[in-house]
Amino acid sequence: MYQLPNVHLIERMNLMAVNVDLAKMLDKKYESKSLDELLDAPVSALSGVSDDDADKLKAAFGIKTVRDLGRNKYFRAAAALLDLHNAS
């Protein structure tokens, strides 16, 4: 399980502490992986993403890994727009 840095480090870095239940977000075989292993895992490691879904993401956007998905400019733009909407 991934552990967050201590609160004092979070405050100095101006970050917000987050508690995430990765088991709900991941396929069973990826639950015990490190954060780096999760980021380098195929997109199908995410719960609810099938191999067919992963193939479509690869064909459409060149996304092969969870890291690629998180860095994709279109998904990041959509998330930023949603965050702006939710903040208003």
C-alpha positions as CSV (number, residue, x, y, z in Angstrom):
1,M,0.0,0.0,0.0
2,Y,1.3,3.5,-0.9
3,Q,2.0,5.7,2.1
4,L,1.8,9.5,2.0
5,P,4.5,11.7,3.4
6,N,4.1,13.0,6.9
7,V,1.9,16.0,7.6
8,H,4.7,18.5,8.2
9,L,6.3,17.7,4.8
10,I,2.8,18.0,3.2
11,E,2.4,21.4,4.8
12,R,5.8,22.6,3.6
13,M,5.0,21.4,0.1
14,N,1.6,23.1,0.1
15,L,-0.1,19.8,-0.6
16,M,-3.4,18.4,0.7
17,A,-3.3,15.0,2.4
18,V,-5.4,12.4,0.6
19,N,-6.6,9.0,1.7
20,V,-7.3,6.6,-1.2
21,D,-8.5,3.1,-1.1
22,L,-6.6,1.7,-4.0
23,A,-8.3,-1.7,-3.8
24,K,-11.4,-0.1,-5.2
25,M,-9.5,1.5,-8.1
26,L,-7.4,-1.5,-9.2
27,D,-7.7,-4.9,-10.7
28,K,-7.1,-7.5,-7.9
29,K,-3.7,-8.6,-9.2
30,Y,-2.4,-5.0,-9.0
31,E,-3.5,-4.2,-5.4
32,S,-0.1,-5.0,-3.8
33,K,2.1,-3.2,-6.4
34,S,4.2,-0.2,-5.6
35,L,3.2,3.3,-6.9
36,D,5.8,3.1,-9.7
37,E,4.6,-0.4,-10.7
38,L,1.0,0.9,-10.8
39,L,1.9,3.9,-13.0
40,D,3.8,1.6,-15.4
41,A,1.0,-1.0,-15.4
42,P,-1.3,-1.3,-18.4
43,V,-4.5,0.8,-18.3
44,S,-6.4,-2.4,-17.8
45,A,-5.0,-2.5,-14.3
46,L,-7.6,0.0,-13.4
47,S,-10.9,-1.5,-12.2
48,G,-13.5,-1.4,-14.9
49,V,-11.1,-0.9,-17.8
50,S,-11.1,-4.0,-20.0
51,D,-8.3,-5.1,-22.4
52,D,-10.5,-3.9,-25.2
53,D,-10.9,-0.5,-23.6
54,A,-7.1,-0.3,-23.2
55,D,-6.6,-1.2,-26.9
56,K,-9.0,1.6,-27.9
57,L,-7.1,4.1,-25.7
58,K,-3.9,3.0,-27.3
59,A,-5.2,3.3,-30.8
60,A,-6.9,6.7,-30.2
61,F,-4.4,8.4,-28.0
62,G,-1.2,6.3,-27.8
63,I,-2.0,5.5,-24.1
64,K,-0.3,2.3,-23.0
65,T,0.1,2.7,-19.2
66,V,-1.7,4.3,-16.2
67,R,1.1,6.9,-16.3
68,D,0.3,7.7,-20.0
69,L,-3.4,8.1,-19.1
70,G,-2.6,10.5,-16.2
71,R,-0.3,12.6,-18.4
72,N,-2.7,12.7,-21.4
73,K,-3.4,16.4,-22.2
74,Y,-7.0,15.7,-23.2
75,F,-7.9,13.8,-20.0
76,R,-6.0,16.4,-17.9
77,A,-7.9,19.2,-19.7
78,A,-11.3,17.5,-19.0
79,A,-10.4,17.0,-15.4
80,A,-9.3,20.6,-15.0
81,L,-12.6,21.8,-16.5
82,L,-14.5,19.6,-14.1
83,D,-12.5,20.9,-11.2
84,L,-13.3,24.5,-12.2
85,H,-16.9,23.7,-12.5
86,N,-17.0,22.0,-9.1
87,A,-15.2,24.9,-7.4
88,S,-17.7,27.4,-8.6
